[in-house]
Amino acid sequence: MRSLIETLYFYAQEHRVMDRLQTREYRQVSSGLEADWEDFRTTLTADQERRLEAFLVRQFKAGCLEDRASFLAGVSVGLELARI
């Protein structure tokens, strides 16, 4: 069962997530975000840039784990409901 859930997770990440993000709300939130980050980063010292990068990597990893946990929880709820 675990391999099925893992397969579904990777499929969803590769083929379905971007479809779900094609909304006006997401475009509004993400519009100009990369340019704003670049502008912000130009104001940092080398040490601040290194510290920020390390923090962002940790934050990204935590976010990936949280997304994965949410997906796996949702699939497990769906599987439980299918048994009822």
C-alpha positions as MATLAB code, in Angstrom:
seq = 'MRSLIETLYFYAQEHRVMDRLQTREYRQVSSGLEADWEDFRTTLTADQERRLEAFLVRQFKAGCLEDRASFLAGVSVGLELARI';
ca = [
       0.000    0.000    0.000;
       2.853    2.354    0.808;
       4.308    2.074   -2.710;
       0.898    2.942   -4.206;
       0.700    6.077   -2.083;
       4.270    7.028   -2.990;
       3.506    6.519   -6.688;
       0.375    8.652   -6.409;
       2.330   11.369   -4.618;
       5.024   11.573   -7.284;
       2.425   11.470  -10.058;
       0.489   14.312   -8.447;
       3.656   16.372   -8.006;
       4.732   15.876  -11.616;
       1.375   16.093  -13.389;
      -1.340   17.650  -11.257;
       0.062   20.340   -8.966;
       0.654   22.930  -11.688;
      -2.894   22.384  -12.994;
      -4.215   23.281   -9.549;
      -2.086   26.419   -9.417;
      -3.518   27.878  -12.618;
      -5.771   30.267  -10.731;
      -6.084   34.027  -10.612;
      -5.396   33.953   -6.875;
      -2.067   32.137   -7.361;
      -1.045   34.430  -10.219;
      -1.782   37.494   -8.083;
       0.280   36.188   -5.172;
       3.216   34.989   -7.260;
       3.329   37.822   -9.802;
       6.637   39.657   -9.587;
       7.823   37.517   -6.700;
      11.082   36.450   -8.353;
      11.978   40.022   -9.336;
      11.186   41.247   -5.823;
      13.457   38.546   -4.353;
      16.272   39.559   -6.696;
      15.864   43.220   -5.730;
      15.911   42.293   -2.048;
      18.966   40.051   -2.384;
      21.024   42.819   -3.998;
      20.784   44.717   -0.701;
      22.372   41.900    1.340;
      25.982   41.438    2.336;
      27.712   38.179    1.367;
      27.269   36.819    4.906;
      23.600   37.765    4.985;
      23.125   36.123    1.583;
      24.694   32.857    2.831;
      22.579   32.882    5.980;
      19.426   33.651    4.040;
      20.145   30.870    1.541;
      20.678   28.347    4.347;
      17.418   29.446    5.961;
      15.506   29.226    2.677;
      16.830   25.722    2.003;
      15.649   24.574    5.441;
      12.293   26.287    4.928;
      11.895   24.676    1.495;
      12.676   21.210    2.872;
      10.203   21.705    5.721;
       7.551   22.878    3.263;
       8.117   19.822    1.063;
       7.729   17.532    4.067;
       4.560   19.352    5.120;
       3.096   19.132    1.601;
       3.946   15.445    1.435;
       2.386   14.798    4.850;
      -0.801   16.616    3.817;
      -1.010   14.630    0.589;
      -0.403   11.312    2.336;
      -2.969   12.157    5.010;
      -5.524   13.030    2.344;
      -4.907    9.801    0.439;
      -5.166    7.743    3.614;
      -8.476    9.429    4.499;
      -9.712    8.713    0.980;
      -8.703    5.081    1.253;
     -10.417    4.758    4.634;
     -13.601    6.325    3.269;
     -13.511    3.935    0.302;
     -13.603    1.024    2.751;
     -16.803    2.241    4.421;
];
